[in-house]
């Protein structure tokens, strides 16, 4: 029988493959803007990845830490999502085994050309449901794992730590760069040096194997070509997204009072989480309050040793730029060009035979490649300048000393971001 309607009161499990996992969600359907609670039972992995996709790409996702094979995470659904079916995919260290589930998302506040929904109002709350229009031969025929596009490249697997994946635009300003000509890097902004060099798995996809990083932290992604060109880079899903080729048509049997009540709760939820979203924004020109606060958890032993010299700029006359501070106070730092590139050098008797090597320059523990931008930065936002006079290996370079600038906020407030780098806040799994 054609056009048979199969009523659903819970999300449909599409396929479990040989993956020993199950997915549970806290609701049978969601409004755009609500929080989706996802519970996962998996194998012996430490981390599971939950992704919500439509046919165009990743809509939202979360990384879920697993303990004894079980874990729970929350996906904050963007308020702009279109109405229709989405696929919730969950996988862990072996991304060839993926668990799928259909999820209905309803957006009563915004209409979109991508909407794929038929609204059917009902008067009895007990009959609230949503349906999938099929061809009469069952769910497996109207939607199945023949309907998923496997874009894996990524065999990239979780090991001891956590994988971060990014896309690099390797064709830039008329030049094309191969993977072997691109050096991607990831820096954690905070009170300790955490710097990871990535691996290019092809000409445009970089992966970073991080470890011993936990919690919600700001980070910086960058990619430099062999010729020194800074290439655009952005974080994507840790593993390649499984996109559906097609999705069934959603027939939504709704009760108006139920949807209105949920919509009001959703808007209250969005208002409640708005301050947290604003707090996580980096480089916000309006973030003046961060300058007035005391630097939290400041540790002058953060690099495993105390600095050779420390300058607390509160003890000196305030200058407008770091350039002026270095000229007036920090006599052990030289500023000169090497092959046309501005670099800083820590002057120390330790380096009398290898003085040609520059110093590693950091601001809030983010490596600085464009020293000119740093020299013009507002010195009133700097609290400490710490100088380390040993020799360091950092990434694939060797440096004579570290020149570390620590801002009052500890999070790069109003720092002039370098072109094509990505600043974002990321939640590393526990």
C-alpha positions as CSV (number, residue, x, y, z in Angstrom):
1,X,0.0,0.0,0.0
2,X,1.5,3.3,-1.2
3,X,2.0,6.3,1.1
4,X,1.5,4.4,4.2
5,X,2.0,6.4,7.4
6,X,4.0,4.8,10.2
7,X,3.3,6.6,13.5
8,X,6.2,7.0,15.9
9,X,6.2,8.2,19.5
10,X,9.9,7.7,20.0
11,X,12.9,8.2,17.7
12,X,13.5,5.3,15.2
13,X,16.6,3.2,15.5
14,X,17.9,2.8,12.0
15,X,20.9,0.5,12.4
16,X,23.2,-0.8,15.0
17,X,25.6,-2.6,12.7
18,X,28.1,-4.6,14.7
19,X,28.7,-1.7,17.1
20,X,27.9,-2.7,20.6
21,X,26.0,0.5,21.5
22,X,22.6,2.0,22.1
23,X,21.4,5.6,22.0
24,X,18.7,7.0,24.2
25,X,17.3,10.6,24.1
26,X,15.3,12.2,26.8
27,X,12.4,13.2,24.4
28,X,10.6,11.8,21.4
29,X,10.8,15.1,19.5
30,X,12.6,18.5,20.0
31,X,12.1,22.1,19.4
32,X,15.0,24.0,17.7
33,X,16.7,25.8,20.6
34,X,16.1,23.0,23.2
35,X,18.8,20.9,24.9
36,X,18.9,17.3,23.7
37,X,20.1,14.9,26.4
38,X,21.9,11.9,24.8
39,X,22.7,8.7,26.8
40,X,25.1,6.2,25.2
41,X,26.0,2.7,26.1
42,X,29.1,1.6,24.2
43,X,32.1,-0.6,24.3
44,X,35.3,-0.1,26.2
45,X,36.0,3.3,24.6
46,X,36.8,6.4,26.7
47,X,35.0,8.8,24.4
48,X,31.9,8.8,22.2
49,X,31.0,11.3,19.5
50,X,27.3,12.2,19.0
51,X,26.4,14.2,15.8
52,X,23.1,15.5,14.5
53,X,23.1,15.8,10.7
54,X,20.8,16.6,7.9
55,X,21.6,16.1,4.2
56,X,23.7,19.3,4.1
57,X,26.0,18.8,7.0
58,X,26.6,18.7,10.7
59,X,23.8,20.6,12.6
60,X,25.1,20.1,16.2
61,X,27.2,17.7,18.2
62,X,28.8,16.8,21.5
63,X,31.7,14.7,22.8
64,X,30.6,12.3,25.6
65,X,33.0,10.9,28.1
66,X,32.4,7.2,28.9
67,X,32.9,5.5,32.2
68,X,32.5,1.7,32.2
69,X,31.0,2.0,28.7
70,X,28.3,4.5,29.6
71,X,28.0,8.3,29.4
72,X,25.6,11.2,28.9
73,X,26.0,14.4,27.0
74,X,23.9,17.4,26.1
75,X,23.5,18.7,22.5
76,X,22.4,22.4,22.5
77,X,20.2,22.6,19.4
78,X,20.7,25.8,17.4
79,X,17.6,27.9,17.4
80,X,17.8,28.3,13.6
81,X,17.4,24.6,12.7
82,X,14.8,23.9,10.1
83,X,11.8,21.6,10.8
84,X,12.2,18.0,9.7
85,X,14.0,14.7,10.4
86,X,17.6,14.6,11.3
87,X,20.0,11.7,11.9
88,X,21.7,11.3,15.3
89,X,24.9,9.3,14.8
90,X,27.0,8.0,17.7
91,X,30.4,6.3,17.4
92,X,33.6,5.8,19.4
93,X,37.1,4.6,18.7
94,X,36.2,2.4,15.7
95,X,34.3,4.7,13.4
96,X,33.4,2.0,11.0
97,X,30.6,0.9,13.5
98,X,28.1,3.7,13.9
99,X,24.7,3.7,15.7
100,X,22.0,5.8,14.1
101,X,18.7,7.2,15.2
102,X,16.1,9.4,13.5
103,X,15.2,12.6,15.5
104,X,12.4,15.0,14.7
105,X,13.2,18.7,15.2
106,X,10.4,21.3,15.1
107,X,10.9,25.0,14.6
108,X,7.6,26.8,15.3
109,X,9.2,30.3,15.4
110,X,11.0,30.3,12.0
111,X,10.0,29.1,8.6
112,X,12.7,27.9,6.2
113,X,12.9,26.8,2.6
114,X,14.5,23.6,4.0
115,X,11.5,22.7,6.1
116,X,10.2,19.2,5.3
117,X,7.2,18.9,7.5
118,X,3.4,18.6,7.4
119,X,1.6,20.1,10.4
120,X,-1.5,18.2,11.6
121,X,-3.2,19.8,14.6
122,X,-4.9,17.5,17.1
123,X,-7.0,18.2,20.2
124,X,-6.1,15.2,22.3
125,X,-2.7,15.3,24.0
126,X,-2.6,11.5,24.3
127,X,-2.4,11.2,20.5
128,X,0.7,13.5,20.2
129,X,3.1,11.9,17.8
130,X,5.0,12.4,14.6
131,X,5.1,10.2,11.6
132,X,7.2,9.2,8.7
133,X,5.8,9.0,5.2
134,X,7.1,5.9,3.4
135,X,6.4,3.8,0.4
136,X,4.4,1.2,2.3
137,X,7.1,-1.4,2.6
138,X,8.5,-0.4,6.0
139,X,11.0,1.9,7.6
140,X,14.0,0.0,6.3
141,X,12.9,0.7,2.7
142,X,12.0,4.3,3.1
143,X,15.2,5.1,5.0
144,X,18.2,2.9,5.7
145,X,22.0,2.7,5.8
146,X,22.0,2.7,1.9
147,X,20.8,6.3,2.5
148,X,24.0,7.4,4.3
149,X,27.0,8.9,2.6
150,X,30.2,7.7,4.2
151,X,32.7,10.5,4.0
152,X,35.4,8.8,6.1
153,X,39.0,9.5,5.1
154,X,38.6,9.4,8.7
155,X,41.4,5.6,9.4
156,X,41.8,8.1,12.3
157,X,41.0,6.5,15.7
158,X,40.9,7.6,19.3
159,X,44.0,6.4,21.2
160,X,45.1,7.5,24.6
161,X,43.8,11.1,24.2
162,X,41.3,13.0,22.2
163,X,41.3,13.8,18.5
164,X,40.5,17.3,17.1
165,X,40.0,17.6,13.4
166,X,40.2,20.7,11.2
167,X,39.8,21.7,7.6
168,X,42.6,23.8,5.9
169,X,41.9,25.8,2.8
170,X,45.0,24.7,0.8
171,X,44.1,26.8,-2.2
172,X,44.7,30.4,-1.2
173,X,45.5,33.7,-3.0
174,X,46.2,31.8,-6.3
175,X,48.6,29.3,-4.7
176,X,47.9,25.6,-4.1
177,X,49.7,23.8,-1.3
178,X,49.9,20.0,-0.7
179,X,49.6,18.4,2.7
180,X,53.3,18.0,3.0
181,X,53.7,21.8,2.6
182,X,51.3,22.7,5.5
183,X,52.1,22.8,9.2
184,X,48.9,22.9,11.3
185,X,49.1,23.8,15.0
186,X,46.8,24.0,18.0
187,X,47.5,26.1,21.1
188,X,45.6,26.0,24.4
189,X,45.1,29.5,25.8
190,X,45.6,29.5,29.6
191,X,48.2,29.2,32.3
192,X,50.3,26.3,30.9
193,X,52.0,25.6,27.6
194,X,49.8,23.2,25.6
195,X,50.9,23.2,22.0
196,X,50.2,20.4,19.5
197,X,51.4,20.1,15.9
198,X,48.8,18.5,13.7
199,X,49.2,15.8,11.0
200,X,47.8,16.5,7.5
201,X,46.0,13.3,6.4
202,X,45.5,14.8,2.9
203,X,45.8,18.2,1.3
204,X,43.0,19.8,3.3
205,X,42.3,17.8,6.5
206,X,44.4,18.1,9.7
207,X,44.1,16.0,12.8
208,X,45.5,16.8,16.3
209,X,46.1,14.1,18.9
210,X,45.7,15.9,22.2
211,X,46.3,14.5,25.7
212,X,46.0,15.5,29.4
213,X,43.6,18.3,28.4
214,X,40.2,18.4,30.1
215,X,37.3,20.8,30.5
216,X,36.1,23.8,28.6
217,X,39.1,25.8,27.3
218,X,39.8,28.5,24.7
219,X,42.1,27.4,21.9
220,X,43.7,28.7,18.7
221,X,44.0,26.8,15.5
222,X,46.5,27.9,12.8
223,X,48.0,26.5,9.6
224,X,51.2,27.8,8.0
225,X,52.5,26.9,4.6
226,X,56.2,26.1,3.9
227,X,56.5,29.6,2.4
228,X,55.2,31.2,5.6
229,X,51.7,32.0,4.3
230,X,49.0,31.7,7.0
231,X,46.2,29.6,5.6
232,X,42.5,29.7,6.7
233,X,41.6,26.9,9.1
234,X,38.5,25.8,11.0
235,X,37.5,23.0,13.3
236,X,35.2,20.3,12.0
237,X,33.8,17.1,13.5
238,X,36.6,14.9,15.1
239,X,35.7,12.2,12.7
240,X,34.2,12.5,9.2
241,X,30.5,13.2,9.3
242,X,28.1,10.5,7.9
243,X,25.6,12.5,5.9
244,X,22.2,11.1,4.8
245,X,21.5,11.2,1.1
246,X,17.8,11.6,1.9
247,X,15.5,11.9,4.8
248,X,11.8,10.9,5.2
249,X,9.1,13.5,5.2
250,X,8.0,14.5,8.7
251,X,4.2,14.5,9.5
252,X,3.9,16.2,12.8
253,X,0.7,15.5,14.8
254,X,0.8,18.3,17.4
255,X,-1.3,19.7,20.2
256,X,-1.1,23.5,20.0
257,X,-1.0,24.1,23.8
258,X,1.8,21.5,24.1
259,X,3.9,23.2,21.4
260,X,3.3,26.7,22.8
261,X,4.3,25.6,26.4
262,X,7.5,23.9,25.1
263,X,8.3,27.0,23.0
264,X,8.1,29.3,26.0
265,X,10.4,26.9,28.0
266,X,12.8,26.8,25.1
267,X,13.0,30.6,24.9
268,X,13.6,30.8,28.7
269,X,16.4,28.2,28.2
270,X,18.0,30.2,25.5
271,X,17.9,33.3,27.7
272,X,19.5,31.4,30.6
273,X,22.4,30.1,28.6
274,X,23.0,33.4,26.8
275,X,25.4,34.8,29.4
276,X,27.5,31.7,29.3
277,X,27.8,31.9,25.6
278,X,28.9,35.6,25.8
279,X,31.4,34.7,28.5
280,X,33.1,32.2,26.2
281,X,33.6,34.7,23.4
282,X,37.3,35.6,22.8
283,X,38.6,39.0,21.6
284,X,35.3,40.7,22.3
285,X,35.7,44.5,22.2
286,X,33.0,44.9,24.8
287,X,34.7,42.6,27.3
288,X,36.0,45.5,29.5
289,X,34.9,43.8,32.8
290,X,37.6,41.1,32.3
291,X,40.3,43.8,32.6
292,X,39.1,44.8,36.1
293,X,39.2,41.3,37.5
294,X,42.1,39.6,39.3
295,X,43.9,37.0,37.1
296,X,42.7,33.6,38.3
297,X,45.1,30.8,39.2
298,X,48.2,32.7,38.2
299,X,51.2,30.4,38.5
300,X,54.8,31.6,37.9
301,X,55.9,28.0,37.9
302,X,53.6,27.0,35.1
303,X,56.4,25.9,32.7
304,X,58.0,23.6,35.3
305,X,60.4,26.3,36.5
306,X,60.3,29.8,37.8
307,X,61.1,32.6,35.4
308,X,64.6,34.0,35.2
309,X,63.0,37.5,35.4
310,X,59.4,38.7,36.1
311,X,58.0,42.1,35.4
312,X,54.8,43.0,37.2
313,X,53.6,46.0,35.1
314,X,51.5,47.3,38.0
315,X,54.8,48.3,39.6
316,X,55.8,50.5,36.7
317,X,54.6,53.6,34.9
318,X,52.0,52.5,32.3
319,X,52.8,52.8,28.7
320,X,50.4,52.4,25.7
321,X,52.2,49.6,23.8
322,X,54.3,46.6,24.6
323,X,57.0,48.1,22.3
324,X,57.4,51.0,24.7
325,X,57.5,48.7,27.7
326,X,60.3,46.6,26.1
327,X,62.3,49.8,25.3
328,X,61.9,51.4,28.7
329,X,62.0,48.5,31.2
330,X,62.9,45.1,29.8
331,X,66.5,45.6,29.0
332,X,67.3,41.9,28.5
333,X,65.1,41.7,25.4
334,X,66.3,42.7,21.9
335,X,63.9,43.4,19.1
336,X,65.3,43.0,15.6
337,X,64.5,41.5,12.2
338,X,65.8,38.2,10.9
339,X,65.4,37.7,7.1
340,X,62.9,40.5,7.1
341,X,60.8,39.0,9.9
342,X,60.5,40.8,13.3
343,X,61.6,38.6,16.2
344,X,62.4,39.0,19.9
345,X,65.6,37.7,21.5
346,X,66.3,37.2,25.2
347,X,69.8,38.4,26.0
348,X,71.5,36.0,28.4
349,X,75.0,34.8,29.0
350,X,73.6,31.3,28.4
351,X,73.2,32.1,24.7
352,X,76.6,33.8,24.0
353,X,77.4,31.1,21.4
354,X,74.0,30.7,19.8
355,X,72.5,34.2,20.0
356,X,71.2,33.9,16.4
357,X,68.2,31.8,17.7
358,X,65.2,33.8,18.6
359,X,63.1,33.4,21.7
360,X,59.7,31.7,21.9
361,X,57.1,34.5,22.3
362,X,53.8,33.7,24.0
363,X,50.7,35.6,25.1
364,X,48.4,33.8,27.5
365,X,50.4,30.7,26.4
366,X,49.5,31.2,22.7
367,X,52.5,31.2,20.4
368,X,52.9,34.5,18.6
369,X,54.1,34.4,15.0
370,X,53.5,38.0,14.1
371,X,55.6,39.9,16.6
372,X,54.6,43.3,15.1
373,X,51.0,42.8,16.2
374,X,52.2,41.9,19.7
375,X,54.4,45.0,20.0
376,X,51.5,47.3,19.1
377,X,49.2,45.6,21.7
378,X,47.8,47.7,24.6
379,X,50.4,47.2,27.4
380,X,47.8,48.2,30.0
381,X,46.1,44.9,29.4
382,X,49.3,43.0,30.3
383,X,49.9,42.1,34.0
384,X,53.1,40.1,33.9
385,X,56.1,39.6,31.6
386,X,57.9,36.4,32.4
387,X,61.3,35.6,30.9
388,X,62.9,32.2,30.9
389,X,66.5,32.0,29.8
390,X,67.0,28.3,29.1
391,X,67.0,26.7,25.6
392,X,63.7,25.1,24.6
393,X,62.4,22.8,21.9
394,X,58.9,23.7,21.0
395,X,57.1,22.0,18.1
396,X,59.8,21.5,15.4
397,X,61.8,24.6,16.5
398,X,64.6,25.4,18.9
399,X,64.4,28.7,20.9
400,X,66.7,30.6,23.2
401,X,64.5,31.5,26.1
402,X,60.8,32.2,26.4
403,X,59.2,35.6,26.5
404,X,55.8,35.1,28.1
405,X,53.2,37.9,28.3
406,X,50.3,37.3,30.7
407,X,47.1,39.4,30.3
408,X,44.9,40.5,33.2
409,X,42.0,38.4,31.9
410,X,44.2,35.4,30.9
411,X,42.1,35.0,27.8
412,X,43.5,37.3,25.1
413,X,41.0,40.0,25.6
414,X,40.9,42.4,22.6
415,X,44.1,40.8,21.2
416,X,44.3,41.6,17.5
417,X,43.8,38.1,16.0
418,X,46.0,37.1,13.2
419,X,44.3,36.6,9.8
420,X,43.0,33.1,9.0
421,X,43.5,31.8,12.6
422,X,40.5,30.4,14.5
423,X,39.8,31.3,18.1
424,X,37.1,29.2,19.8
425,X,36.1,27.6,23.1
426,X,36.1,23.8,23.1
427,X,35.1,21.3,25.7
428,X,37.6,18.5,26.1
429,X,36.1,15.3,27.6
430,X,37.0,14.4,31.1
